[in-house]
Amino acid sequence: MKKLSQQAALITGGSRGIGAAIAKRLAREGADVALTYQHAEEKAEAVVRQIRNEGVKALAIRADSADPEAVMKAVDRTQAELGRLNILVNNAGIGMYKPIAEFTVGDFDRIMSVNVRAVFAASHAALKYLGKGGRIIHIGSCQAERMPGPGGSLYAMSKSALVGLTKGMARDLGPRGITVNIIHPGPVDTDMNPADGPSAGYQRSLMAIPEYGSGEDIAAMAAYLAGPESGYITGAGFTVDGGTNA
């Protein structure tokens, strides 16, 4: 019996990168998996096909994380089509980097709507379905803990906000047997931050292990937090960053 058999998970932003790696890892552990995407339909459907090859159910849902109604409907659809919801991974996020003087109020609203409000909306909607043993996992950033250079003020702020949300939710939901934790990835080789990108050399210079991580590194931590061994862990943050913040 795989450790997530008879479980169903929703991963927001699951068509590529870290989200896709988490979706596939939870499927390998036996979970049925729904994932959201905004534009990358072909990539989302490719992930769904790979998940189904594990012998579990899979579902791709188009949902713009900037639209809270779309996010909440994705949660409801997961419950309706998979028959349950046990695990929510709030992975969808965007990054913006430029000097603070160049940011606009519109930039502020955009990054907060996707990186913070969508997390609240999905989590709030999921509470109708999550029971004892339920898991909520937020994907933060090592930059929530330390910003090593200029340009990342709004991104760091949005991910730092998730730390407070994690701790508060853990207090509220602990009596219901639901855990809430956050993972802080460091530089991970994705479309958003490729290991051969223009800033890759600088990012490696910050690491204790001077190598980019993979989506699977983050997925391994997510699988642990989603599983039965982590039942006494809540309100906690887990930094997986190759020692970037060491």
N, C-alpha and C positions, 0 to 999 in steps of 0.2 A: 504494500500500500504506500503510494507516494504521499509525502507529508501534507500536500495541499489538495488531495483528492476530496471531492464533494464540496469544494470551495469555488467561489466565483470572484473574479477581480475586475476592477475597472482601472485602466491606466490612462490618464489624460495625456495628450501629446505623444501617442504611442506608435506613430508611423515610422519613426526613424530615431537614430541616436540612442540616448540613454533610455528613452521610453520604450523603444522597440526591443532593446536588450532585456529590459525588465519584463515586458509582456511575454517574450519567448522563454525566459527563465522560469517565470511562474507557471507557464504551461508545462514545461518539463517536469515541474514539481507536482503536476496533476490538476492544476486549477483550470477551470473554464475562464476565458479572458475576453473582455471587451476593451476596445481602445478608441480614443477619439483622435481626430485629425481635422485640420482646417482646409488645406489645399492639396496635400500629397496623397490623392486617392489611390493611385497605382501602388505607391509604396505601402500604404495602409493595407491594401488588399493582399499584397505580397506577404506582409507579416501575418495576416490572417491565415493564408494558405499554409505557411510554415507552422503556425500554431496547431492547425487542424491535423497536421501530420503527426502530432503528438497524441492523437486520439481523444482530444478534448474539443469542446465547443469554442468558437471564436466569432467575434462580431466587431466590425468597424463602423463607427458613428461619426458623421461629419458634424463638427461643433466648433464654433469660434469661441475660444476661451474668453474673449473680451465681452461676450454676450452672456450674462449670468443665466438668462432663461434657457439658452441652448445648453449650457453646462448642466443645469438641473434636469432638463429633459433627457440628457444622455445618461444620467444616473437612473432615472425612471425606466428608460428603455433597457438598460442593462438588467435591472431586476425583472422586467417583463419577459425578456427573451432568454435570459439564462436561468431564471427561476429563483435566483438568490443573489445577494451581494454580501460578501464577507470581507473583502479587501479593497480599499481605495488608495491608489497611488496618485497623488497630485504632482504630476511631472511637468505639465505644459508650462512653458515660460518663454520670455523674450529678453534679449539683452540690448542695452543702449549704452554707448560709450562716447562721451565728448565732454569738454569742459563745462563746469556747472553754469557758467555765464551764457552758454549756448543752448541749454535746455529750455524748453517752453512748458507752459502749463499743460499743453496738449500732450507733450512727452510724458510728463508726470502722470497724467490721467491714464495714458495708454499702458505704461509699465505697471502701474498699480492695479489696473483692471485685470490684466492677465496674470501677473505674478502673485497677487494677493487676493483680490476680490473673487477671482475664479476658484481659488483654493477654499475660501469660505463657502462659496455657493455650492460647490460639489460636496464638501463635507457636511454642510447643513442638510442638503437633500438626501445624502446617504444615511443620515441618522434615522430615517423612517424604516430602514431595512437592516442596518447592522445590529447584530445581537451580541450576546456574551461571546467573547473570543474574537470579536471584530477587530480589524486592523486599519488604521489610517496612517499613511506614510507620506510626508511631504518631501519634495526634493528642493533643497536649498542651494547653498553655494559656500565654498570656503571663503568667499569674499564677504559673506555675512559676518565673519569673525575678524577678518583682516583685509584691508584694501591696500595692496602694495604699491599702487601707482595712481596717477590722475585719471580722471574721466569716468570713473565708475560709481559716482555718488548715488544716482537714482537706482541703479541695479543693486548695489550693496544695501541701500535702504529697503528695497522691496524684499530682498531675501532675509534681512535682519528682522523684518516684520513677521516673517513666518516662524522665527524662533519664539517670539512672544505668543503667537497663536498656538503653536505646538504645546507650550507649557500650560496655557490656560485651558485648552481643550482637554489635555491629559487630566487636569484636575476635575473638569466637568464630567468626563466620560469614564473615569476610573471606576466609579461605583457601578457602572453598567457593564463592566468587564471588557471595555473597548480600549485598546492602547493607541496612543498617538505619538509618533516619533518623526524626526527629521534627519535626512541624510544630506551632508554637505560635500558634493563632489568638488574636486580640484580640476585641473586641466584634463579633459577627456577628449579623445580624438573623435570628433563629430563634424557634421557639416558646418555647425556654428563656430567651431574652434578646431580646425584641422591641425594635425600634428606637423604639417609642413606649411602652415600659414605664416603670415608676415611677423606675427608676434611670438611664434613658437619658441624661438631661441631665448627670448627674454623670459618667457614663462618657465622654461626648463632651468634657467639660472636660479629660479626661486625654490626649486624642489630639492628635497633631501635625496630622493631617487629621481635623477634627471630624465625621466621618461614620461610621456603622456600615458594616462590610464585609458582603459577601454570601457565601453558601455557595460561589458560583462562584470567588471570590477564593482560597479555600482549596483548592478542587478544581483550580485551575490549578497550584498548587504541587505537589499530590499527583500530577497527571498528569506533571509534569516529573520528579519523583522516581521515578515508576513506569516511565519511559521509558528508552530506550537512551542518551540524552545524559548521564544522571546516574550512569553506571557507576563513576566514580572518586570518588563522594561517599558516604561512610558515617560513621556515628557523629556526625552533624551535626544541629544544630537550626536551624530556619528560622522566624523570628518574622514573622507576617503580621498586624499589629495596628494599622495606621494611625498608627504612631508612639506608641502608648500607653506603651511602655517606652523611648522615646527619651530 
